[in-house]
Amino acid sequence: MSYPSLSSLIEAIVYVAKEPVGIEAIQKALPEVGRQEIEAAVRGLIEKYRSAEHGIEIREIAEGLRFSTKPEHHEVLKKFVQSQTPPTRLSLAALETLAVIAYKQPVTIPEIQEIRGVHASGVIKTLLDKKLVAAAGRKEVLGRPILYKTTKEFLVHFGLNSLDDLPSMEEFEELIRSHASSDAPEVSDEPAPVELPLEEVQ
């Protein structure tokens, strides 16, 4: 099997890899491509990103390849990273509640509690504070409870363009489990390369 652009495909593999990726791992992903051809494409990519017009480079780390920012940009990037709002961290309970709101919205707290079987008021407050949900009026029933819906921040957090892009409930449950178990990145005082943040392919 031939690929229209082997170089761009390897570039994408290096980008999404959570750890430095070696030639062997790339070859496993592309069994139809010979090792020499992969090595030649890798050398071309390394040379390409050495150009001054790129702010990132492909570094050889622990016998693997990894994207990194260039050392000459580290001071500016360190200040930029430190100025950013820390990543939103949510408990599993908050993520499960968020899933109910995402798929049932607009929905009230009693309806959420009926689905989840536990109290949701405290979790709703957390989601409101993090601007992942917002009030959407009141339901015209006895007591007129507040309705809740997801926000633009919810779309940004999960890498969605619109609610039409929501995956199946099963896929979303897998997504929230991965969000609950992933570690938030830390900013180090060491002058090490600033790692590129990966999007939720996340």
C-alpha positions as a printed Julia matrix, in Angstrom:
202×3 Matrix{Float64}:
   0.0    0.0    0.0
   1.33   3.45  -0.91
   0.5    6.69   0.87
  -0.06  10.03  -0.92
   2.28  11.75   1.51
   4.35   9.51   3.75
   6.11  12.52   5.25
   2.9   14.22   6.4
   1.57  10.92   7.79
   4.69  10.37   9.89
   4.48  14.01  10.99
   0.94  13.36  12.26
   2.03  10.18  14.08
   4.82  12.04  15.9
   2.4   14.85  16.78
  -0.28  12.65  18.4
   2.14  10.3   20.21
   2.11  10.82  23.98
   5.68   9.54  24.29
   8.69   9.88  21.98
   7.91   7.55  19.08
  10.63   5.38  17.56
  11.11   4.13  14.02
   9.91   0.66  15.08
   6.59   2.06  16.33
   6.11   4.03  13.13
   6.9    0.92  11.1
   4.27  -1.06  13.04
   1.7    1.59  12.12
   2.85   1.48   8.48
   3.8   -2.17   7.87
   3.65  -1.73   4.09
   6.45   0.86   4.14
  10.1   -0.15   4.32
  12.32   1.0    7.19
  14.71   2.87   4.9
  11.83   4.81   3.35
  10.54   5.74   6.82
  14.01   6.8    7.98
  14.43   8.97   4.88
  11.06  10.65   5.51
  12.0   11.25   9.16
  15.31  12.85   8.17
  13.43  15.1    5.78
  11.0   16.17   8.51
  13.8   16.91  10.99
  15.54  19.04   8.38
  12.29  20.79   7.45
  11.6   21.89  11.02
  15.16  23.15  11.52
  14.22  26.08   9.3
  13.97  29.44  11.12
  10.42  29.88   9.82
   9.22  27.13  12.2
   8.83  27.74  15.93
   8.84  24.01  16.63
  11.21  21.18  15.84
  11.34  17.39  15.91
  13.81  16.29  18.56
  15.35  12.86  19.06
  14.62  11.93  22.68
  15.11   8.53  24.33
  15.62   6.88  20.93
  12.34   8.34  19.72
  10.96  11.44  18.02
   8.99  14.22  19.64
   7.76  17.68  18.7
   9.12  20.46  20.89
   9.36  24.22  20.83
  12.75  25.67  19.93
  15.05  26.77  22.78
  15.24  30.37  21.56
  11.51  30.78  22.24
  11.43  29.23  25.73
  11.47  32.43  27.8
   8.54  33.97  25.93
   6.62  30.7   25.9
   7.19  30.11  29.6
   5.65  33.51  30.4
   2.77  32.76  28.05
   2.04  29.34  29.59
   2.16  30.78  33.12
  -0.36  33.46  32.11
  -2.91  30.91  30.94
  -5.83  29.64  32.98
  -5.04  26.16  34.39
  -6.8   23.28  32.62
 -10.29  22.52  33.88
 -10.19  19.44  36.11
 -13.44  17.62  36.83
 -14.34  14.72  39.09
 -15.98  11.63  37.64
 -19.26  12.68  39.31
 -19.09  16.08  37.6
 -18.33  14.49  34.24
 -21.21  12.03  34.58
 -23.58  14.88  35.46
 -22.25  16.86  32.51
 -23.0   13.91  30.24
 -26.62  13.83  31.42
 -27.0   17.56  30.75
 -25.31  17.28  27.34
 -27.66  14.57  26.09
 -30.89  15.54  27.88
 -30.69  19.35  27.83
 -32.42  21.43  28.87
 -32.79  19.42  32.07
 -33.57  20.14  35.73
 -31.68  19.02  38.84
 -34.5   16.63  39.9
 -34.37  15.02  36.44
 -30.58  14.68  36.68
 -30.88  13.13  40.14
 -33.5   10.68  38.89
 -31.16   9.52  36.12
 -27.98   9.37  38.24
 -29.61   8.27  41.5
 -27.59  10.73  43.61
 -27.85  14.38  44.66
 -26.57  16.76  42.0
 -26.84  20.27  43.49
 -23.17  20.48  44.56
 -21.94  19.13  41.24
 -24.14  21.58  39.32
 -22.57  24.46  41.27
 -19.11  23.23  40.26
 -20.13  23.04  36.59
 -21.66  26.53  36.8
 -18.49  27.92  38.39
 -16.42  26.42  35.57
 -18.88  27.84  33.01
 -19.48  24.42  31.46
 -23.24  24.7   32.03
 -25.65  27.61  32.35
 -29.25  28.23  33.35
 -31.73  27.93  30.49
 -34.91  29.3   32.02
 -37.41  27.42  34.17
 -39.55  24.39  33.49
 -43.26  25.17  33.64
 -44.16  22.55  36.23
 -44.86  22.68  39.96
 -42.06  24.62  41.65
 -40.7   25.87  38.29
 -37.23  24.27  38.68
 -34.3   25.78  36.79
 -33.34  24.17  33.49
 -29.67  23.67  32.64
 -27.85  23.45  29.33
 -24.23  23.19  28.19
 -22.24  26.25  27.1
 -19.7   27.29  24.48
 -17.0   26.5   27.06
 -18.3   22.91  27.12
 -17.79  22.67  23.35
 -14.26  24.07  23.66
 -13.38  21.73  26.55
 -14.37  18.63  24.58
 -13.19  19.82  21.16
 -16.67  19.98  19.59
 -17.82  22.46  16.96
 -21.49  22.16  17.93
 -23.82  19.86  19.83
 -24.47  18.1   16.53
 -20.92  16.75  16.86
 -21.64  14.93  20.12
 -20.59  11.28  19.79
 -22.78   8.39  20.87
 -23.46   8.11  24.6
 -21.07   5.14  24.82
 -18.27   7.09  23.12
 -18.88  10.11  25.33
 -18.75   7.95  28.46
 -15.36   6.68  27.29
 -14.29  10.28  26.66
 -15.24  11.44  30.16
 -13.43   8.48  31.71
 -10.28   9.49  29.85
 -10.71  13.11  31.01
 -11.15  11.95  34.6
  -7.99   9.82  34.54
  -5.66  12.12  32.59
  -3.13  14.29  34.42
  -3.06  18.07  34.03
   0.21  19.42  32.59
   2.56  21.23  34.95
   4.75  24.27  34.33
   8.34  23.59  35.31
  10.93  26.14  36.41
  13.57  24.17  34.51
  14.62  25.55  31.09
  13.35  22.43  29.36
  11.43  22.6   26.07
   7.81  23.63  26.45
   5.81  20.63  25.26
   3.2   21.24  22.6
  -0.33  20.78  23.95
  -2.16  18.03  22.07
  -5.78  18.59  20.98
  -8.51  15.95  22.24
  -8.12  13.31  19.52
  -7.32  13.78  21.44
